[in-house]
Amino acid sequence: MPVVERGEKIAFKNAAERTLQDGQMRRNLRHATTVIRGKREIVVNEIDDWQELREQAKQIKTKALKNLPRLLEQLEENVKKAGGQVHWARDADEASDIVKQLAKQSGAQEVVKIKSMTTEEINLNRVLADEGIQAIETDLAELIIQLGNDESTHIVVPSVHWNRDQIRELFVREFNQPELTNNPPELANAARAYLRRKFLTAKVAVSGANFAVAETGSVGIVESEGNGRMCLTLPETLISVMGIEKVIPTWEELSPILELLPRSATGERMNPYTSIWSGTRENDGPKNFHLVLLDNGRTDILKDSVARETLHCIRCGACLNICPVYRRTGGQAYQSPYSGPIGAIFSPQIWRSERHFAHLPFASSLCGACADVCPVKIPIPRILTQLRYRMKRQSGQAGFFERFAIGLVTWFFMREQRFAWLLKLAKFGQVPFKRKDKLASVPLMGAWFEARDLPAVADETFRDWWKKNKS
């Protein structure tokens, strides 16, 4: 099913051209994101102080990042007090190697996994597979992606581009159950029966973390199916991989985030399962708990006065569901675990050496809808423009002509009379390039016309019409 082949790295424009050819994917994606947006609107409108909650959450994240070194040390101390172990990973290779060594020490041939963006970020499944250890995805959507040898297209609902008929065909083949129908409860039961055997035999579980509370050393995840609860209680060893930006100072400051997250992510008033654990306890859950704290470029982002708000993200996916670019191309075109608007600003910053991610800041119309729905008020369009400028400077594409053209347009736009002159000049200057109501390719602007249309200047401008008709 994947349109962009696994592991293939090409520019976003070329990848998007290929995903746009998948009509079924686009229909599935359009339906799913429309439904989620509708549900979100209902539950958001139930809260009178929604905007105050957003501002409160933003301030909490800002404060946490400002005090990040101290909070991480406090978290480490309290995790150890509760019987857990803490590992620090500078990058993806270190983090995946830590998990690999812990899994090997336990003698595991399989590990069960809770849905986790950070483990996708460090490419954990491949690393474990190279050591002969199979990672079993237990989230239903992730399981579909894994069994179908596909790539995720959404950070909350990875298989959102699959419909029930496609899922039935997959399960019939993988579970050898030809009698299966496309009835969702029946499909869920088939997956449940498969996963239950894995839960009961797994020695090791791997999770991510939606948050960690520094004052008690507690780690938490939110999910909708209960698979996470099974992973957190049955295996002997639990390994959690957490981005360092997920730490929150106190329980009190976690409260608004837990109100914002489910409403923004899935249109639910609360998550069906919120699981929180603090170290280990005798005869209660895993005997061994390991917390892997992942940097992987996050401290570099924190140093950037403009882009640091990227780290406020709570992984709700609301910006994906509203984005006109994402809703047409799907997440696979971004070639990153982090797709959509948040992926367009996060991926280029943590993978600066991988050139194909440099295209992502340009995969946006800058309409601003993502900033409007973001529950923690990340100024995504502002960060996008900052990254675009940086990418242009680094690539050397921001040459003399481009700077001159922007400066000239700026000069015209600074005065009303200058702007009127510009319209008159454009009206006559466009004649050689005008094709009906649009402009054909203009010299030195070929790249622009490859991806978008440019309307022609009207024969009669609004200013001219107003002069004639204002009386």
N, C-alpha and C positions, 0 to 999 in steps of 0.2 A: 503493500500500500504506500510506503513512503515515496514522495515525489523527489525530495532531495535525498540522495543516498547517504546512508549512515557513514559518518566520518568525512564526508566530502566538504571541503571548505571553499566556497565561492562567494563573490560579492552579493550583497543583499538584492541588488537589482536583478541579477541573473537568477538567483534563487527564487525571488518573487514571481518572475515570469513563468517559472516552471510550476510553482504551486497554484498560480492563478488558472492554470489549465485543468485543474482538478475540480470539476463542477460539483461533484458529490461532496467533497470536503467543504467547499464554500457554502453549499446549502446547509449542511450539518452545522457548520460554525455559525452561520447567520441565525439559524433557529435557536441554538443553545444560548448564544450571547444575548439575544433579544429576550428570551425567557428570564435569564438571570437579571438583566437590567430591570425588567418589569417587577420582579419580586423585590429587588433592592429598593426601588422607588417607594413601594408600599411600606416596607418596614422602616425606612429612613424617615418618611413623613409622619410616622407615629411618634417621633421624638422631637419635642419642642425645642430642646437645647442642642440639636445636632451640631450646629456650627460652633457652639461653645465647647462641645466635646472634642471636635476636631482640633480646635486651638489648644485645648488642654493637653491632648495627646501629643501635639507638635512640641509643646513646651517641655513635656516629660522626656521625649526623645532627645531634644536639644540639650537638656540638662544632663541626661545620661551620657551622651557622647562627649560633653565637655569634661566629665569626670570619669571617662572610660578607664584609664589605667587603675585608678583607685577601686572602682567597682569590680573590675576583673580580679584584682588581688583579693578583694573581700569575698567574691564568689568562690575563688579557688580555696580559700581558707575554710569556708563553711561547707563546701562539698567534701573536703577531706575530713572535717569534723564529723560529718554524717556517714563516713565509711566509704566514700567514693574516691576515685583517683582522677587527677586532672593532667591532661597532656596539651602542650602548646605546639601549634603547627604554623610555621611561617607561610607555607604555600600548599597548593593542592597535592603535590607529590609527598610532602611530609605527612599530611593528614591521612592520605590513603595508605601510606606505608604503616602508620601507627595502627590503623584499623586492621590492616592485613596481618600484622604481627600478632595482635591480640586474638584474632580469629584462629590463626595457626596454633597459638599457645593453648587454646581451648580444645584443639583437635576437631574442629568443626569442618564438615564437608559442605554444609549448607548454612546460610544465615537468612533469617527472615527480616525483612526491611519494612519500616514504616515510611510512607511517602515523605521525601526529604529533598529540598532543593539543594542543600549543601552537599549531599552525597552525589547528586548529579553534577554539581559544580566540580567536584574532585574526581569525577569519572570512576567512582568506587566499584561499580559492578564489573567493569572491564579489568580493573586491577585485581580484584578477587578471582575472577575467572582465569586470569593468567597463572594463578597459584592453585588452580583446581578446586576453588571454592565457589559454589553457586549461590548467588544472591537471589532470593525469592521476593519479588514485590508483592505485598499483601494488600495494598490499596487497590480497589477494583479497577479504577482507571489506569493505574500504573501496571497492573497485571495484564490488562488488555494490550497496552503498549508493548510490554515485554514479550508476551506470547506471540503477538503479531509482528515482532521484529521491526517495530515502527519507532518513530520519534515523537516525543511530547509536543503538543501544540498550545498548551495553556498551563500556567503555573499553578492553578488550583484544580482544574479538571483536565488532566493531560490528554484524555481520549475524547475530548469534546467534539472532534471531527469524525468520530465513528457514530453510526446509527445502529439501532437494535438488530437490523438484518445482518449487518456486517459482523457484529459481535456474535450472533448466533452461528454464523458460518465458521468463525474462528473457534468457538467453544466446541462445536461438533467435531472439528478436525483435531483439536488439541486434547479434548477430554474423551474422545471416541464415544460420543452420545448422539447418535443420529436422530433420536426421538425428540431432541430439544426443539422447543418453539422459540419465537422471538419475544415471548412474554417476559418483561423485566424481572419479576420475582423469580421466575424459573431460571433465568440466566444467572441471577444473583445466587440462587441456591446451588447451582452447578459450580460456581466459583468458590462458594463457601465450603462445599464438600472437599474440593481440591486443597484449599488452604488449611482446613482443619487438620489434615494429616501433617502438614508442614509445621503448624504451630506446636503440635504435640511431640514432635521429634527434634525440634531445633534446639541446639545448645546456646546459640548466640543470636541476639537481635541487634539491629542497627536502626537508630532513629536520627532525626534532625531535632530541632528545637524551635518552637515559636517564640519562646521567651525563657529567660532565667532570672530569678529573683536573688539579688546579691545578698540581702540581709539574712537569708536562711539557706542559701546554697541550693535552692529548689529549681528544677527544670520542668518545663511543661510543653505539651503539644495539644493542639485542637484538631479534631477529625470528626467524620460523620458516620463511620461504618462500624466502629468497634474493633477493627483489626489492630489498631494501635494499642488498645488495652490488652489484647492477647499477647502482643509482642513485649509489652512492658511487664507482664506478670509471669509468663510460663518459662522462658529460657533462663539458663543459669547466669548468663553474662549479657549485660546491656551496654552498648556503646552508643553514645550520643555525640553527633558532630554538629557544632553550633558556630555560626559566624559571630565574631566578637561583638558585633553591634546589637545583638539581641538581648543584652543584659539590661534589666530594669532595677532601680535602687530598692524599692519597697513594694509590698503587696498592695498598698493603697494606690500607688502609681500605676499598677497593672490594671486596675479596674476599668478605666475608660477605654483602654485598648481592647479589652475583652468585650466591651459593648460595641465598639466600632467594627471589629474584625469580621464577625459572622454576617452582619448586615451588609457590609461592603463586598464580601467574598461570594456568598451563596444566597443572599436574600433571606437569611434565617435570623430570628431574634437572638438565638444563642446556639453555640455549637452543641450537637448531640453528645459529644464526648470531649470533655476537657480533663486531661490526665496530667497530674503533677506528682513528682517524686523528689525525695530528698535523700540521696545516698542509698544505703542498703539497710535492711532490717532482717533479723533472724526469722526464718520461716515465713517470710512475706516478700514475695517477688524475687528478683534476681539476687544471687549471692555476690555478684561482682558488678560494679557500676564504674564506667569510664566516661569522662567528659573530655572531648577533643575540642579545644578552642581554636578556631580557624581564622587566620588573618587574611592571607591570599589577596593582598592589595588594599585591604580596608583601611589600614593606617595611612596609606598614601592618599586615599580619598578624603580621609578626615582632615588632612593638611590643607585641602583645597577649600578656600573660603566660600566659593560658589557651589561647588559640587558636593560638599559634605552632606547636604540634606538628602542625598541619595540614600544614605544609611538609615534614614528614618523609616524606610519601607517595612511594612508588616506583612507583605506577600499576600495581599487580599485579591489581587487580579482585577480590581475595578477599572483600572486604567486600560486594560486589555479589552474589556467588554464594551467600552465606549469608543475606542480608537478606530477611526475610519480606515486607517491603513491596515492595522492588525486584522480587523474583521473581514478584510478581503484577501489578504495574503496568508493568514494563519501563522502559527508560531514557528513552523519548521523553516520558514524563509529566514528567520533570524539566526539559525544555526547555533543556538545557545540555549541552555536550560532556562534562561531568563529572556522571555520574549516580550513583545509589545512595547509600550512607551518606557516602562521601567527597565526592560532589557536593553533598550536603545541607549540608556544612560549608564546602566550598571556594567554591562558586559565590556564596553570599550575601556572602562576604568580598571577592571580587575584583570583583563587580558590585554594589556597595552601592546604587547609584542606580537599579537596575532592580528595581521593587517586586515583580515576580512571583517573584523568587528568595527574597524574604523568607519565603515559605511553606515553603521546603524544610526548614528545621530541624524543622518539625512533621511531616514525612513519615517518621516513625520510631516504632516501638513502644518504643524504648529497652530492647530485650531484652539488649543487650550482646554479641551474637554477633559483631558487626563488630570490636569490640576484641579479642575472643578469637582471631580468625584473622589480624588485622593483623600482618604480619611485622616491622614496625618499632614495634609497640605504641602506635599512636596512640589516645588515649583518646576515641574518637569520641562515645560517649554523654555524657561530661562536657562536651565542646565543644558538642554539640547543645543541652544544657540552658542553657549560657551564652548561646548565640546566641538561643535562645527568649526568655530573659529580656530580652536587648538589644532584640529585635524588638518585644516587647510594650511596653517602655518608649518606644521610638521612635515607635510607632504610637499611643501613648496609650490602648491597650486595657487596660493593667493598672490598672484603676480601683479605686475605694474598695471596692466589693463583693467583687471578686476578692481583694484583699489581706486584707480582713476574713475571708472564708471560709477562705483558706489559714491565716491566723493562728489561727482558731478550731479547725480540724482539727488543727493542730500542737499546740495546747493539750491537746486530748483525747488525742492520741497519746503525750504525754509521761509519762503515768502509767497504770498498769495498770487501776486502779479507774475512772479517767475513760473509758478505752476501753470498759470493760464498760458504763458508763452510755450511751455513744454507741450501742452495739449495741442496747440496749433502746429508746432513743429512735427509732432508725432502724426498728426492727421495727414500731413502732406508727405512726410518721410516714409510712411508705411506703404505707400502706393505700389512700389515694385514687389512687395512681399505679401500683399493682401490677397487672400483667396476667400471670396464671399465674406463671411463675418469673422474669419480667423486669419491669423498670420501664419505663413509658411516659415520655414527655417530662415532665421536672420543671421547674417555673417557674425562670427565670433560667439554665437549663442546656440550652437548646435546641440550641446548637452542638455540645455533647457528643453528644447523641442522634442528630444527623444522620449521624454517622460511626461510631458504635459502640453496642453493647448494654451494658446495666448489669444484672447479675443482682440479683434481689431478695435481701434479707437472709433467711436461713433462719428458719423458724418456731422451730426449736430450734437455738441456737448451739452450737458445739463446746464452749464453756465450760460451758454448761448440761448438755450430754450427759456431759461428763467428771465433773462433780460427782456425777451420778447413777450412773455406771458405773465409777468409778475403783477401787472396792473389788473 
